Structure formats: C-alpha cells, structure tokens
Amino acid sequence: QVHLVESGGGSVQAGGSLRLACVASGDTFDFNYGAWYRQAPGKERELVASILNNGNTGHSDSVKGRFTISRDNMENTMYLQMSNLRPDDTAVYLCHASYRWQNYWGQGTQVTVSS
C-alpha cells in the first residue's frame, strides 16, 4: 500500500505563491500517474494538474500558466508550484497517485487566498 501526505498549504494574499508537496511512502514502486485535485465548499472536486510516468503533464484551463506540476521520481514526491494565486484558488488541495494501477489519496492541505 501507499501513504500520501501533502504539505505546503497556508494563507497567502492574491498574487502570492505557494509550493505544495506530496510525499509517498510504502510500496512506492511502479508509479503510473499522479495528480493534484482541489475541492472548495459547494463545488465539485476539480482536477488541477496531472503528471504521467513518462513526465508528460497537463493542467486545467483555470490554472494553466500559473501552476506547474512536477515529480521527483527518486524521492517519490510530487509538487504543485502555485503562482499568481487568486481568491478563487482557495480550496483543499488533494494529492492523488496511482501505483500498480491502484489509486491512493492524501488527506489534503488547505490553501487560502485573500484579496
């Protein structure tokens, strides 16, 4: 099994930056893909960005050009670099990863952006 733990959330003013990290532990072999999701009150869980085993990435239109997903394969750590934050980015950000085609989720980290 795999355990995912997010960190790096916090409060920031609009226009600021944060870097989220997701550390995987346990049976961290055969990584398939990873993703960052976010969920704000009253909204559906939203896919923010994804990264494949081959390094290809994708970002949602709402964050494209502002957020960047990356992964350190040796450390089994996935990152979300968040820049030019705005109030509607406020949400709980959750790490998701697939290992051996099994899905794992972190508990989430709160990001709050004030205007």
Backbone bond lengths (Angstrom), bond angles and torsions (degrees), N, CA, C in turn:
res aa  C-N    CA-C-N  psi(-1)  N-CA   C-N-CA  omega(-1)  CA-C   N-CA-C  phi
1 Q - - - 1.457 - - 1.512 109.94 -
2 V 1.338 115.32 163.83 1.455 122.49 -177.91 1.515 109.32 -125.26
3 H 1.325 115.59 137.18 1.453 122.33 176.62 1.517 108.38 -113.18
4 L 1.324 117.38 126.74 1.451 123.07 -179.80 1.519 109.79 -112.15
5 V 1.318 116.79 132.78 1.458 122.25 179.07 1.518 109.25 -131.01
6 E 1.333 115.67 122.73 1.459 121.30 178.13 1.521 110.70 -91.98
7 S 1.321 115.39 154.38 1.453 121.84 173.95 1.521 108.54 -153.79
8 G 1.309 116.10 168.88 1.453 121.27 174.67 1.508 115.43 102.48
9 G 1.320 117.20 -5.53 1.450 119.33 177.83 1.514 111.54 -71.80
10 G 1.314 114.96 169.98 1.448 120.79 179.72 1.498 110.96 165.04
11 S 1.313 115.13 -165.14 1.462 122.33 179.76 1.515 110.07 -108.22
12 V 1.314 115.07 137.11 1.452 120.84 -178.05 1.522 108.79 -148.79
13 Q 1.312 116.42 152.41 1.458 120.55 175.69 1.515 110.81 -79.09
14 A 1.312 115.42 155.05 1.457 120.57 176.45 1.522 110.43 -52.29
15 G 1.324 114.83 136.24 1.449 121.19 -176.81 1.509 114.13 93.25
16 G 1.324 116.79 -10.17 1.444 121.17 -179.19 1.515 112.92 -82.27
17 S 1.334 115.19 -176.61 1.456 121.95 -176.14 1.516 110.96 -133.68
18 L 1.320 115.24 151.61 1.448 123.49 172.46 1.515 108.46 -144.45
19 R 1.326 116.54 153.49 1.449 121.17 171.92 1.518 109.13 -122.90
20 L 1.318 115.65 118.24 1.446 121.70 176.95 1.520 109.71 -91.20
21 A 1.327 115.88 147.16 1.451 121.72 176.47 1.513 109.64 -128.14
22 C 1.306 115.80 146.76 1.454 123.00 176.87 1.519 107.27 -131.27
23 V 1.323 115.84 111.37 1.456 121.72 -178.15 1.520 109.46 -100.22
24 A 1.309 116.44 125.99 1.455 122.47 178.00 1.518 110.21 -100.32
25 S 1.315 115.89 137.97 1.456 121.27 176.37 1.521 109.07 -136.36
26 G 1.318 115.74 164.43 1.451 120.97 -176.89 1.514 110.74 101.93
27 D 1.312 115.84 -135.92 1.460 121.54 -177.80 1.524 110.49 -85.40
28 T 1.312 115.48 71.05 1.460 121.78 -172.11 1.528 112.83 -90.11
29 F 1.301 116.05 47.68 1.448 121.12 174.33 1.529 108.79 -113.19
30 D 1.309 115.44 158.91 1.465 122.19 -179.21 1.527 111.68 58.26
31 F 1.327 114.63 58.98 1.459 121.36 174.72 1.523 109.67 -73.01
32 N 1.311 116.51 131.56 1.459 121.79 179.37 1.532 111.92 -100.55
33 Y 1.313 116.80 -55.83 1.450 121.54 178.64 1.521 110.12 -162.61
34 G 1.307 116.09 162.80 1.447 121.74 176.73 1.510 110.46 -136.75
35 A 1.316 115.35 163.09 1.454 119.76 -178.21 1.517 110.49 -157.17
36 W 1.307 114.84 155.10 1.451 122.78 168.30 1.518 108.51 -110.61
37 Y 1.313 115.49 130.19 1.453 123.41 172.85 1.522 108.74 -115.86
38 R 1.316 115.55 163.10 1.452 119.70 171.98 1.521 109.56 -140.47
39 Q 1.313 114.95 151.58 1.446 120.72 178.72 1.522 109.44 -139.41
40 A 1.317 115.13 120.35 1.452 122.45 176.94 1.519 108.83 -106.10
41 P 1.327 117.68 154.92 1.467 120.07 179.24 1.519 111.91 -54.73
42 G 1.325 115.78 132.14 1.447 121.21 178.15 1.511 115.30 78.57
43 K 1.323 117.10 3.95 1.458 120.73 -179.01 1.520 111.00 -121.80
44 E 1.308 115.19 156.69 1.451 121.28 174.57 1.522 109.93 -71.35
45 R 1.311 115.14 153.67 1.451 119.73 173.37 1.526 108.85 -62.82
46 E 1.313 116.00 131.03 1.451 122.63 -172.78 1.517 110.69 -116.10
47 L 1.312 116.09 132.08 1.458 120.94 172.49 1.520 108.74 -74.40
48 V 1.317 116.40 121.94 1.455 122.10 -177.39 1.520 111.45 -94.71
49 A 1.322 116.16 -47.46 1.455 120.99 -176.70 1.515 109.26 -160.46
50 S 1.311 116.28 155.56 1.453 121.42 179.74 1.514 109.94 -141.37
51 I 1.319 114.81 156.24 1.458 120.65 178.30 1.522 108.35 -142.13
52 L 1.325 115.49 133.08 1.449 121.53 -179.50 1.523 111.18 -92.94
53 N 1.313 115.35 167.11 1.452 120.72 177.69 1.523 111.79 -57.52
54 N 1.327 116.77 -33.22 1.459 120.29 -179.54 1.524 113.30 -81.12
55 G 1.332 117.26 1.10 1.445 121.66 177.67 1.511 115.35 95.55
56 N 1.316 118.14 -10.91 1.461 120.22 178.00 1.523 110.31 -63.57
57 T 1.317 116.15 140.87 1.457 121.85 -177.59 1.516 110.93 -126.24
58 G 1.306 114.80 159.11 1.443 122.28 173.27 1.514 109.11 -143.15
59 H 1.317 116.22 147.47 1.457 122.20 -178.74 1.521 109.07 -134.62
60 S 1.312 115.84 142.49 1.448 119.95 178.82 1.527 110.28 -67.26
61 D 1.321 115.42 155.74 1.457 119.64 -178.62 1.527 112.31 -58.63
62 S 1.322 116.74 -33.27 1.452 120.27 -176.53 1.526 113.38 -68.98
63 V 1.335 117.25 -20.86 1.463 120.06 -178.12 1.513 112.92 -118.17
64 K 1.309 117.86 -6.87 1.456 121.96 -177.01 1.519 110.49 -57.11
65 G 1.317 115.23 130.83 1.450 120.77 -177.77 1.505 114.09 88.37
66 R 1.326 117.25 -11.23 1.463 121.77 179.45 1.525 112.58 -115.66
67 F 1.329 116.85 -37.45 1.463 122.02 -178.88 1.519 109.57 -110.77
68 T 1.327 116.06 149.80 1.455 121.52 176.29 1.521 109.79 -137.22
69 I 1.322 116.27 125.51 1.449 121.19 176.01 1.528 109.00 -93.41
70 S 1.318 116.12 143.71 1.453 121.59 177.04 1.520 108.91 -151.76
71 R 1.323 115.68 168.91 1.456 120.07 179.99 1.510 110.07 -146.88
72 D 1.327 115.83 136.30 1.452 123.04 172.00 1.524 105.82 -97.64
73 N 1.314 116.06 103.88 1.460 120.28 -173.90 1.526 112.88 -65.57
74 M 1.319 116.51 -34.76 1.456 119.79 -178.87 1.527 111.98 -70.08
75 E 1.320 116.76 -33.63 1.458 121.39 -178.29 1.516 113.21 -97.30
76 N 1.329 117.28 -0.84 1.460 121.61 -178.72 1.523 111.48 52.50
77 T 1.313 114.85 43.96 1.455 120.98 -178.11 1.524 109.68 -125.55
78 M 1.307 115.59 129.90 1.448 122.22 177.69 1.518 109.03 -108.64
79 Y 1.320 116.03 143.70 1.453 121.38 -176.58 1.520 110.96 -124.27
80 L 1.307 114.98 154.69 1.449 122.17 168.62 1.522 107.25 -131.96
81 Q 1.318 116.17 105.44 1.452 121.76 175.92 1.523 107.97 -83.87
82 M 1.309 116.35 120.52 1.450 122.71 -174.20 1.521 108.85 -116.68
83 S 1.318 116.34 120.28 1.456 122.17 -179.85 1.517 109.33 -126.27
84 N 1.325 115.00 163.10 1.463 121.20 179.56 1.520 111.30 50.06
85 L 1.313 115.03 46.92 1.460 120.39 -177.24 1.521 111.03 -64.91
86 R 1.301 114.66 146.91 1.454 121.45 178.73 1.522 109.42 -132.06
87 P 1.329 117.82 161.38 1.467 119.72 -174.12 1.521 114.96 -55.51
88 D 1.319 118.45 -34.08 1.459 119.15 -179.56 1.528 113.03 -76.58
89 D 1.323 118.48 1.67 1.450 121.33 168.27 1.527 111.92 -81.77
90 T 1.317 117.20 -8.87 1.453 121.36 -179.45 1.524 110.44 -60.00
91 A 1.320 116.16 124.44 1.461 121.52 -177.03 1.518 108.90 -178.00
92 V 1.321 114.96 170.06 1.450 121.07 165.41 1.519 107.30 -86.41
93 Y 1.308 116.63 125.30 1.453 122.13 -179.32 1.522 108.88 -100.64
94 L 1.319 115.19 128.06 1.451 121.75 -174.91 1.514 111.35 -118.69
95 C 1.300 114.68 137.88 1.451 122.20 176.79 1.522 109.53 -90.55
96 H 1.308 116.18 136.21 1.457 122.27 176.23 1.518 108.95 -131.85
97 A 1.313 115.89 140.39 1.459 119.32 178.57 1.510 110.23 -149.20
98 S 1.308 115.41 150.75 1.448 122.88 176.45 1.512 108.93 -115.24
99 Y 1.315 114.88 125.46 1.453 122.69 174.29 1.526 107.25 -126.00
100 R 1.327 115.83 128.77 1.469 120.61 -177.84 1.526 110.56 53.51
101 W 1.319 115.28 34.25 1.463 123.92 179.67 1.528 112.96 61.45
102 Q 1.307 116.97 27.52 1.450 123.47 171.28 1.522 108.54 -114.50
103 N 1.317 116.37 139.14 1.456 122.26 -173.33 1.519 112.21 -93.85
104 Y 1.339 115.13 138.85 1.454 121.91 178.59 1.518 109.30 -133.52
105 W 1.334 115.30 147.52 1.456 122.34 -178.75 1.516 110.65 -129.80
106 G 1.322 115.51 144.31 1.444 120.70 169.75 1.516 110.81 -86.34
107 Q 1.324 116.07 176.79 1.457 121.26 -179.09 1.522 113.06 -82.53
108 G 1.305 117.68 -20.65 1.443 121.88 177.71 1.514 113.07 103.13
109 T 1.310 115.30 155.62 1.455 122.48 175.58 1.525 108.53 -135.04
110 Q 1.325 115.84 136.33 1.457 121.25 -174.95 1.520 111.06 -81.47
111 V 1.317 115.26 132.08 1.460 122.60 171.76 1.519 107.73 -119.31
112 T 1.318 116.03 124.18 1.457 121.35 179.49 1.522 109.04 -124.35
113 V 1.314 116.02 124.08 1.458 121.86 -178.70 1.523 108.36 -116.65
114 S 1.309 116.37 121.54 1.454 121.80 -179.39 1.517 110.51 -101.54
115 S 1.312 115.53 150.22 1.452 120.98 179.96 1.513 111.73 -89.44
